[in-house]
Amino acid sequence: MGDLGVVRGIDAQSFGDPGQRTFRLRVVGSNSESALLWLEKEHLGALSLAFRQVLAQTGYESEPQMAEVEFPEVPDHEFRIGSIGIGFNPSNQTIILQVEELGKDDETTLRVQLTLSHCASLLGQLEAIISAGRPLCPLCNTPIDPAGHVCVRSNGHSEQPIPKAGEADEGS
């Protein structure tokens, strides 16, 4: 298992058009060891939710401050994430991420620690990336393609327009 320690820098990026995007995290650890971690949009959503919960539970309200870090062209570690574990260390107020490579065993596990400020900064990036994607159907919660959407909740045959999120039912 690799351990990058407390990160000096971390960011999230996406490439491509909505529906065809790829996502990655770039990380530089305290010992200048680096990682390029490829992941799915669902991973980004889960991280966003977890970071928001940890920041709320710790009462963190400061402006995030991320130091400018040079990310190397060739990282020390690069792989596609299969699973992510998250924890909180109250003794040093860090969030611990443990990621495992897709389809591999424990030998390809990487651990990083984020300060609350890193977490808040990354949360803003994650939310911007997620919101730039395709809108979700309010009925079935799947992405709506520009070419149209066959909603499984209406058996794909509904003549009614899909309601916008937050619209109230007129009959209630």
Contact map, one row per residue, 1 for C-alpha under 8 A:
1110000000000000000000000000000000000000000000000000000000000000000000000000000000000000000000000000000001111110000000000000000000000000000000000000000000000000000000000000
1111000000000000000000000000000000000000000000000000000000000000000000000000000000000000000000000000000000011110000000000000000000000000000000000000000000000000000000000000
1111100000000000000000000000000000000000000000000000000000000000000000000000000000000000000000000000000000000111000000000000000000000000000000000000000000000000000000000000
0111111000000000000000000001111011000000000000000000000000000000000000000000000000000000000000000000000000000111100000000000000000000000000000000000000000000000000000000000
0011111000000000000000000000111000000000000000000000000000000000000000000000000000000000000000000000000000000011100000000000000000000000000000000000000000000000000000000000
0001111100000000000000000000110000000000000000000000000000000000000000000000000000000000000001000000000000000001111000000000000000000000000000000000000000000000000000000000
0001111111000000000000000011110000000000000000000000000000000000000000000000000000000000000000000000000000000001111000000000000000000000000000000000000000000000000000000000
0000011111000000000000000011110100000000000000000000000000000000001010000000000000000000000000000000000000000000000000000000000000000000000000000000000000000000000000000000
0000001111100000000000000111100000000000000000000000000000000000011110000000000000000000000000000000000000000000000001000000000000000000000000000000000000000000000000000000
0000001111110000000000001111000000000000000000000000000000000000000000000000000000000000000000000000000000000000000001000100000000000000000000000000000000000000000000000000
0000000011111000000000001110000000000000000000000000000000000000000000000000000000000000000000000000000000000000000000000100100000000000000000000000000000000000000000000000
0000000001111100000000111100000000000000000000000000000000000000000000000000000000000000000000000000000000000000000000000100110000000000000000000000000000000000000000000000
0000000000111110000000111000000000000000000000000000000000000000000000000000000000000000000000000000000000000000000000000000100010000000000000000000000000000000000000000000
0000000000011111000011110000000000000000000000000000000000000000000000000000000000000000000000000000000000000000000000000000000010000000000000000000000000000000000000000000
0000000000001111100011100000000000000000000000000000000000000000000000000000000000000000000000000000000000000000000000000000000000000000000000000000000000000000000000000000
0000000000000111110111000000000000000000000000000000000000000000000000000000000000000000000000000000000000000000000000000000000000000000000000000000000000000000000000000000
0000000000000011111110000000000000000000000000000000000000000000000000000000000000000000000000000000000000000000000000000000000000000000000000000000000000000000000000000000
0000000000000001111110000000000000000000000000000000000000000000000000000000000000000000000000000000000000000000000000000000000000011100000000000000000000000000000000000000
0000000000000000111110000000000000000000000000000000000000000000000000000000000000000000000000000000000000000000000000000000000000001100000000001000000000000000000000000000
0000000000000001111111000000000000000000000000000000000000000000000000000000000000000000000000000000000000000000000000000000000000000000000000000000000000000000000000000000
0000000000000111111111100000000000000000000000000000000000000000000000000000000000000000000000000000000000000000000000000000000000000000000000000000000000000000000000000000
0000000000000111000111110000000000000111000000000000000000000000000000000000000000000000000000000000000000000000000000000000000000000000000000000000000000000000000000000000
0000000000011110000011111000000000000111100000000000000000000000000000000000000000000000000000000000000000000000000000000000000000000000000000000000000000000000000000000000
0000000000011100000001111100000000011110000000000000000000000000000000000000000000000000000000000000000000000000000000000000000000000000000000000000000000000000000000000000
0000000001111000000000111110000000111110000000000000000000000000000000000000000000000000000000000000000000000000000000000000000000000000000000000000000000000000000000000000
0000000011110000000000011111000001111000000000000000000000000000000000100000000000000000000000000000000000000000000000000000000000000000000000000000000000000000000000000000
0000001111100000000000001111100001110000000000000000000000000000000000100000000000000000000000000000000000000000000000000000000000000000000000000000000000000000000000000000
0001001111000000000000000111110111100000000000000000000000000000000010100000000000000000000000000000000000000000000000000000000000000000000000000000000000000000000000000000
0001111110000000000000000011111111000000000000000000000000000000000000000000000000000000000000000000000000000001000000000000000000000000000000000000000000000000000000000000
0001111100000000000000000001111110000000000000000000000000000000000000000000000000000000000000000000000000000000000000000000000000000000000000000000000000000000000000000000
0001100000000000000000000000111110000000000000000000000000000000000000000000000000000000000000000000000000000000000000000000000000000000000000000000000000000000000000000000
0000000100000000000000000001111111000000000000000000000000000000000000000000000000000000000000000000000000000000000000000000000000000000000000000000000000000000000000000000
0001000000000000000000000001111111100000000000000000000000000000000000000011000000000000000000000000000000000000000000000000000000000000000000000000000000000000000000000000
0001000000000000000000000111100111110000000000000000000000000000000000110011100000000000000000000000000000000000000000000000000000000000000000000000000000000000000000000000
0000000000000000000000001111000011111000000000000000000000000000000000000011110000000000000000000000000000000000000000000000000000000000000000000000000000000000000000000000
0000000000000000000000011110000001111100000000000000000000000000000000000010111000000000000000000000000000000000000000000000000000000000000000000000000000000000000000000000
0000000000000000000000011100000000111110000000000000000000000000000000000000111110000000000000000000000000000000000000000000000000000000000000000000000000000000000000000000
0000000000000000000001111000000000011111000000000000000000000000000000000000011110000000000000000000000000000000000000000000000000000000000000000000000000000000000000000000
0000000000000000000001111000000000001111101100000000000000000000000000000000000111000000000000000000000000000000000000000000000000000000000000000000000000000000000000000000
0000000000000000000001100000000000000111111100000000000000000000000000000000000000000000000000000000000000000000000000000000000000000000000000000000000000000000000000000000
0000000000000000000000100000000000000011111110000000000000000000000000000000000000000000000000000000000000000000000000000000000001000000000000000000000000000000000000000000
0000000000000000000000000000000000000001111111000000000000000000000000000000000000000000000000000000000000000000000000000000000000000000000000000000000000000000000000000000
0000000000000000000000000000000000000011111111100000000000000000000000000000000000010000000000000000000000000000000000000000000000000000000000000000000000000000000000000000
0000000000000000000000000000000000000011111111110000000000000000000000000000000000000000000000000000000000000000000000000000010001000000000000000000000000000000000000000000
0000000000000000000000000000000000000000111111111000000000000000000000000000000000000000000000000000000000000000000000000000010001000000000000000000000000000000000000000000
0000000000000000000000000000000000000000011111111100000000000000000000000000000000000000000000000000000000000000000000000000000000000000000000000000000000000000000000000000
0000000000000000000000000000000000000000001111111110000000000000000000000000000000000000000000000000000000000000000000000000000000000000000000000000000000000000000000000000
0000000000000000000000000000000000000000000111111111000000000000000000000000000000000000000000000000000000000000000000000010011000000000000000000000000000000000000000000000
0000000000000000000000000000000000000000000011111111100000000000000000000000000000000000000000000000000000000000000000000000000000000000000000000000000000000000000000000000
0000000000000000000000000000000000000000000001111111110000000000000000000000000000000100000000000000000000000000000000000000000000000000000000000000000000000000000000000000
0000000000000000000000000000000000000000000000111111111000000000000000000000000000000000000000000000000000000000000000110010000000000000000000000000000000000000000000000000
0000000000000000000000000000000000000000000000011111111100000000000000000000000000000000000000000000000000000000000000000010000000000000000000000000000000000000000000000000
0000000000000000000000000000000000000000000000001111111110000000000000000000000000000000000000000000000000000000000000000000000000000000000000000000000000000000000000000000
0000000000000000000000000000000000000000000000000111111111000000000000000000000000000001000000000000000000000000000000000000000000000000000000000000000000000000000000000000
0000000000000000000000000000000000000000000000000011111111111000000000000000000000000000000000000000000000000000000100110000000000000000000000000000000000000000000000000000
0000000000000000000000000000000000000000000000000001111111110000000000000000000000000000000000000000000000000000000000000000000000000000000000000000000000000000000000000000
0000000000000000000000000000000000000000000000000000111111110000000000000000000000000000000000000000000000000000000000000000000000000000000000000000000000000000000000000000
0000000000000000000000000000000000000000000000000000011111110000000000000000000000000000000000000000000000000000000000000000000000000000000000000000000000000000000000000000
0000000000000000000000000000000000000000000000000000001111111000000000000000000000000000000000000000000000000000000000000000000000000000000000000000000000000000000000000000
0000000000000000000000000000000000000000000000000000001111111100000000000000000000000000000000000000000000000000000100000000000000000000000000000000000000000000000000000000
0000000000000000000000000000000000000000000000000000001000111110000000000000000000000000000000000000000000000000000000000000000000000000000000000000000000000000000000000000
0000000000000000000000000000000000000000000000000000000000011111000000000000000000000000000000000000000000000000000010000000000000000000000000000000000000000000000000000000
0000000000000000000000000000000000000000000000000000000000001111100000000000000000000000000000000000000000000000000010010000000000000000000000000000000000000000000000000000
0000000000000000000000000000000000000000000000000000000000000111110000000000000000000000000000000000000000000000000011111000000000000000000000000000000000000000000000000000
0000000000000000000000000000000000000000000000000000000000000011111000000000000000000000000000000000000000000000000011001000000000000000000000000000000000000000000000000000
0000000010000000000000000000000000000000000000000000000000000001111100000000000000000000000000000000000000000000000011001000000000000000000000000000000000000000000000000000
0000000110000000000000000000000000000000000000000000000000000000111110000000000000000000000000000000000000000000000000000000000000000000000000000000000000000000000000000000
0000000010000000000000000000000000000000000000000000000000000000011111000000000000000000000000000000000000000000000000000000000000000000000000000000000000000000000000000000
0000000110000000000000000001000000000000000000000000000000000000001111100000000000000000000000000000000000000000000000000000000000000000000000000000000000000000000000000000
0000000000000000000000000000000000000000000000000000000000000000000111110000000000000000000000000000000000000000000000000000000000000000000000000000000000000000000000000000
0000000000000000000000000111000001000000000000000000000000000000000011111000000000000000000000000000000000000000000000000000000000000000000000000000000000000000000000000000
0000000000000000000000000000000001000000000000000000000000000000000001111110000000000000000000000000000000000000000000000000000000000000000000000000000000000000000000000000
0000000000000000000000000000000000000000000000000000000000000000000000111110000000000000000000000000000000000000000000000000000000000000000000000000000000000000000000000000
0000000000000000000000000000000000000000000000000000000000000000000000011111000000000000000000000000000000000000000000000000000000000000000000000000000000000000000000000000
0000000000000000000000000000000011110000000000000000000000000000000000011111110000000000000000000000000000000000000000000000000000000000000000000000000000000000000000000000
0000000000000000000000000000000011100000000000000000000000000000000000000111110000000000000000000000000000000000000000000000000000000000000000000000000000000000000000000000
0000000000000000000000000000000001111000000000000000000000000000000000000011111000000000000000000000000000000000000000000000000000000000000000000000000000000000000000000000
0000000000000000000000000000000000111100000000000000000000000000000000000011111100000000000000000000000000000000000000000000000000000000000000000000000000000000000000000000
0000000000000000000000000000000000011100000000000000000000000000000000000000111110000000000000000000110000000000000000000000000000000000000000000000000000000000000000000000
0000000000000000000000000000000000001110000000000000000000000000000000000000011111000000000000000000110000000000000000000000000000000000000000000000000000000000000000000000
0000000000000000000000000000000000001110000000000000000000000000000000000000001111110000000000000011110000000000000000000000000000000000000000000000000000000000000000000000
0000000000000000000000000000000000000010000000000000000000000000000000000000000111110000000000000011111000000000000000000000000000000000000000000000000000000000000000000000
0000000000000000000000000000000000000000000000000000000000000000000000000000000011111000000000000011110000000000000000000000000000000000000000000000000000000000000000000000
0000000000000000000000000000000000000000001000000000000000000000000000000000000011111100000000001111000000000000000000000000000000000000000000000000000000000000000000000000
0000000000000000000000000000000000000000000000000000000000000000000000000000000000111110000000011110000000000000000000000000000000000000000000000000000000000000000000000000
0000000000000000000000000000000000000000000000000100000000000000000000000000000000011111000000111100000000000000000000000000000000000000000000000000000000000000000000000000
0000000000000000000000000000000000000000000000000000000000000000000000000000000000001111100000111000000000000000000000000000000000000000000000000000000000000000000000000000
0000000000000000000000000000000000000000000000000000010000000000000000000000000000000111110011110000000000000000000000000000000000000000000000000000000000000000000000000000
0000000000000000000000000000000000000000000000000000000000000000000000000000000000000011111111110000000000000000000000000000000000000000000000000000000000000000000000000000
0000000000000000000000000000000000000000000000000000000000000000000000000000000000000001111111000000000000000000000000000000000000000000000000000000000000000000000000000000
0000000000000000000000000000000000000000000000000000000000000000000000000000000000000000111110000000000000000000000000000000000000000000000000000000000000000000000000000000
0000000000000000000000000000000000000000000000000000000000000000000000000000000000000000111111000000000000000000000000000000000000000000000000000000000000000000000000000000
0000000000000000000000000000000000000000000000000000000000000000000000000000000000000001111111100000000000000000001100000000000000000000000000000000000000000000000000000000
0000010000000000000000000000000000000000000000000000000000000000000000000000000000000001110111110000000000000000111100000000000000000000000000000000000000000000000000000000
0000000000000000000000000000000000000000000000000000000000000000000000000000000000000111100011111000000000000000111100100000000000000000000000000000000000000000000000000000
0000000000000000000000000000000000000000000000000000000000000000000000000000000000001111100001111100000000000011110000000000000000000000000000000000000000000000000000000000
0000000000000000000000000000000000000000000000000000000000000000000000000000000000011110000000111110000000000011110000000000000000000000000000000000000000000000000000000000
0000000000000000000000000000000000000000000000000000000000000000000000000000000000011100000000011111000000001111000000000000000000000000000000000000000000000000000000000000
0000000000000000000000000000000000000000000000000000000000000000000000000000000011111000000000001111100000001110000000000000000000000000000000000000000000000000000000000000
0000000000000000000000000000000000000000000000000000000000000000000000000000000011110000000000000111110111011100000000000000000000000000000000000000000000000000000000000000
0000000000000000000000000000000000000000000000000000000000000000000000000000001111100000000000000011111110011000000000000000000000000000000000000000000000000000000000000000
0000000000000000000000000000000000000000000000000000000000000000000000000000001111100000000000000001111100000000000000000000000000000000000000000000000000000000000000000000
0000000000000000000000000000000000000000000000000000000000000000000000000000000001000000000000000000111110000000000000000000000000000000000000000000000000000000000000000000
0000000000000000000000000000000000000000000000000000000000000000000000000000000000000000000000000001111111110000000000000000000000000000000000000000000000000000000000000000
0000000000000000000000000000000000000000000000000000000000000000000000000000000000000000000000000001101111111000000000000000000000000000000000000000000000000000000000000000
1000000000000000000000000000000000000000000000000000000000000000000000000000000000000000000000000001000111111000000000000000000000000000000000000000000000000000000000000000
1000000000000000000000000000000000000000000000000000000000000000000000000000000000000000000000000000000111111000000000000000000000000000000000000000000000000000000000000000
1100000000000000000000000000000000000000000000000000000000000000000000000000000000000000000000000001100111111100000000000000000000000000000000000000000000000000000000000000
1100000000000000000000000000000000000000000000000000000000000000000000000000000000000000000000000111100011111110000000000000000000000000000000000000000000000000000000000000
1111000000000000000000000000000000000000000000000000000000000000000000000000000000000000000000000111000000011111000000000000000000000000000000000000000000000000000000000000
1111100000000000000000000000000000000000000000000000000000000000000000000000000000000000000000011110000000001111100000000000000000000000000000000000000000000000000000000000
0011111000000000000000000000100000000000000000000000000000000000000000000000000000000000000000011100000000000111110000000000000000000000000000000000000000000000000000000000
0001111000000000000000000000000000000000000000000000000000000000000000000000000000000000000001111000000000000011111000000000000000000000000000000000000000000000000000000000
0000011000000000000000000000000000000000000000000000000000000000000000000000000000000000000001111000000000000001111111100000000000000000000000000000000000000000000000000000
0000011000000000000000000000000000000000000000000000000000000000000000000000000000000000000011100000000000000000111111100000000000000000000000000000000000000000000000000000
0000000000000000000000000000000000000000000000000000001000010000000000000000000000000000000011100000000000000000011111110000000000000000000000000000000000000000000000000000
0000000000000000000000000000000000000000000000000000000000000111110000000000000000000000000000000000000000000000011111111000000000000000000000000000000000000000000000000000
0000000011000000000000000000000000000000000000000000000000000001110000000000000000000000000000000000000000000000011111111100000000000000000000000000000000000000000000000000
0000000000000000000000000000000000000000000000000010001000000001000000000000000000000000000000100000000000000000011111111110000000000000000000000000000000000000000000000000
0000000000000000000000000000000000000000000000000010001000000011000000000000000000000000000000000000000000000000000111111111000000000000000000000000000000000000000000000000
0000000000000000000000000000000000000000000000000000000000000001110000000000000000000000000000000000000000000000000011111111100000000000000000000000000000000000000000000000
0000000001110000000000000000000000000000000000000000000000000000000000000000000000000000000000000000000000000000000001111111110000000000000000000000000000000000000000000000
0000000000000000000000000000000000000000000000010011000000000000000000000000000000000000000000000000000000000000000000111111111000000000000000000000000000000000000000000000
0000000000000000000000000000000000000000000000000000000000000000000000000000000000000000000000000000000000000000000000011111111100000000000000000000000000000000000000000000
0000000000111000000000000000000000000000000000000000000000000000000000000000000000000000000000000000000000000000000000001111111110000000000000000000000000000000000000000000
0000000000010000000000000000000000000000000110010000000000000000000000000000000000000000000000000000000000000000000000000111111111000000000000000000000000000000000000000000
0000000000000000000000000000000000000000000000010000000000000000000000000000000000000000000000000000000000000000000000000011111111100000000000000000000000000000000000000000
0000000000000000000000000000000000000000000000000000000000000000000000000000000000000000000000000000000000000000000000000001111111110000000000000000000000000000000000000000
0000000000001100000000000000000000000000000000000000000000000000000000000000000000000000000000000000000000000000000000000000111111111000000000000000000000000000000000000000
0000000000000000000000000000000000000000100110000000000000000000000000000000000000000000000000000000000000000000000000000000011111111000000000000000000000000000000000000000
0000000000000000000000000000000000000000000000000000000000000000000000000000000000000000000000000000000000000000000000000000001111111110000000000000000000000000000000000000
0000000000000000010000000000000000000000000000000000000000000000000000000000000000000000000000000000000000000000000000000000000111111100000000000000000000000000000000000000
0000000000000000011000000000000000000000000000000000000000000000000000000000000000000000000000000000000000000000000000000000000011111110000000000000000000000000000000000000
0000000000000000011000000000000000000000000000000000000000000000000000000000000000000000000000000000000000000000000000000000000000111111000000111000000000000000000000000000
0000000000000000000000000000000000000000000000000000000000000000000000000000000000000000000000000000000000000000000000000000000000101111100000110000000000000000000000000000
0000000000000000000000000000000000000000000000000000000000000000000000000000000000000000000000000000000000000000000000000000000000000111110011110000000000000000000000000000
0000000000000000000000000000000000000000000000000000000000000000000000000000000000000000000000000000000000000000000000000000000000000011111111110000001000000000010000000000
0000000000000000000000000000000000000000000000000000000000000000000000000000000000000000000000000000000000000000000000000000000000000001111110000000000000000000011110000000
0000000000000000000000000000000000000000000000000000000000000000000000000000000000000000000000000000000000000000000000000000000000000000111110000000001010000000010000000000
0000000000000000000000000000000000000000000000000000000000000000000000000000000000000000000000000000000000000000000000000000000000000000111111000000001110000000000000000000
0000000000000000000000000000000000000000000000000000000000000000000000000000000000000000000000000000000000000000000000000000000000000001111111100000000000000000000000000000
0000000000000000000000000000000000000000000000000000000000000000000000000000000000000000000000000000000000000000000000000000000000000001100111110000000000000000000000000000
0000000000000000000000000000000000000000000000000000000000000000000000000000000000000000000000000000000000000000000000000000000000000111100011111000000000000000000000000000
0000000000000000000000000000000000000000000000000000000000000000000000000000000000000000000000000000000000000000000000000000000000000111100001111101100000000000000000000000
0000000000000000001000000000000000000000000000000000000000000000000000000000000000000000000000000000000000000000000000000000000000000100000000111111100000000000000000000000
0000000000000000000000000000000000000000000000000000000000000000000000000000000000000000000000000000000000000000000000000000000000000000000000011111000000000000000000000000
0000000000000000000000000000000000000000000000000000000000000000000000000000000000000000000000000000000000000000000000000000000000000000000000001111100000000000000000000000
0000000000000000000000000000000000000000000000000000000000000000000000000000000000000000000000000000000000000000000000000000000000000000000000011111110000000000000000000000
0000000000000000000000000000000000000000000000000000000000000000000000000000000000000000000000000000000000000000000000000000000000000000000000011011111000000000000000000000
0000000000000000000000000000000000000000000000000000000000000000000000000000000000000000000000000000000000000000000000000000000000000000000000000001111100111000000000000000
0000000000000000000000000000000000000000000000000000000000000000000000000000000000000000000000000000000000000000000000000000000000000000101100000000111111110000000000000000
0000000000000000000000000000000000000000000000000000000000000000000000000000000000000000000000000000000000000000000000000000000000000000000100000000011111110000000000000000
0000000000000000000000000000000000000000000000000000000000000000000000000000000000000000000000000000000000000000000000000000000000000000001100000000001111110000000000000000
0000000000000000000000000000000000000000000000000000000000000000000000000000000000000000000000000000000000000000000000000000000000000000000000000000001111111100000000000000
0000000000000000000000000000000000000000000000000000000000000000000000000000000000000000000000000000000000000000000000000000000000000000000000000000011111111100000000000000
0000000000000000000000000000000000000000000000000000000000000000000000000000000000000000000000000000000000000000000000000000000000000000000000000000011111111100000000000000
0000000000000000000000000000000000000000000000000000000000000000000000000000000000000000000000000000000000000000000000000000000000000000000000000000010001111110000000000000
0000000000000000000000000000000000000000000000000000000000000000000000000000000000000000000000000000000000000000000000000000000000000000000000000000000001111111100000000000
0000000000000000000000000000000000000000000000000000000000000000000000000000000000000000000000000000000000000000000000000000000000000000000000000000000000001111100000000000
0000000000000000000000000000000000000000000000000000000000000000000000000000000000000000000000000000000000000000000000000000000000000000000000000000000000000111110000000000
0000000000000000000000000000000000000000000000000000000000000000000000000000000000000000000000000000000000000000000000000000000000000000000000000000000000000111111000000000
0000000000000000000000000000000000000000000000000000000000000000000000000000000000000000000000000000000000000000000000000000000000000000111000000000000000000001111100000000
0000000000000000000000000000000000000000000000000000000000000000000000000000000000000000000000000000000000000000000000000000000000000000010000000000000000000000111110100000
0000000000000000000000000000000000000000000000000000000000000000000000000000000000000000000000000000000000000000000000000000000000000000010000000000000000000000011111100000
0000000000000000000000000000000000000000000000000000000000000000000000000000000000000000000000000000000000000000000000000000000000000000010000000000000000000000001111100000
0000000000000000000000000000000000000000000000000000000000000000000000000000000000000000000000000000000000000000000000000000000000000000000000000000000000000000000111110000
0000000000000000000000000000000000000000000000000000000000000000000000000000000000000000000000000000000000000000000000000000000000000000000000000000000000000000001111111000
0000000000000000000000000000000000000000000000000000000000000000000000000000000000000000000000000000000000000000000000000000000000000000000000000000000000000000000001111101
0000000000000000000000000000000000000000000000000000000000000000000000000000000000000000000000000000000000000000000000000000000000000000000000000000000000000000000000111111
0000000000000000000000000000000000000000000000000000000000000000000000000000000000000000000000000000000000000000000000000000000000000000000000000000000000000000000000011111
0000000000000000000000000000000000000000000000000000000000000000000000000000000000000000000000000000000000000000000000000000000000000000000000000000000000000000000000001111
0000000000000000000000000000000000000000000000000000000000000000000000000000000000000000000000000000000000000000000000000000000000000000000000000000000000000000000000011111
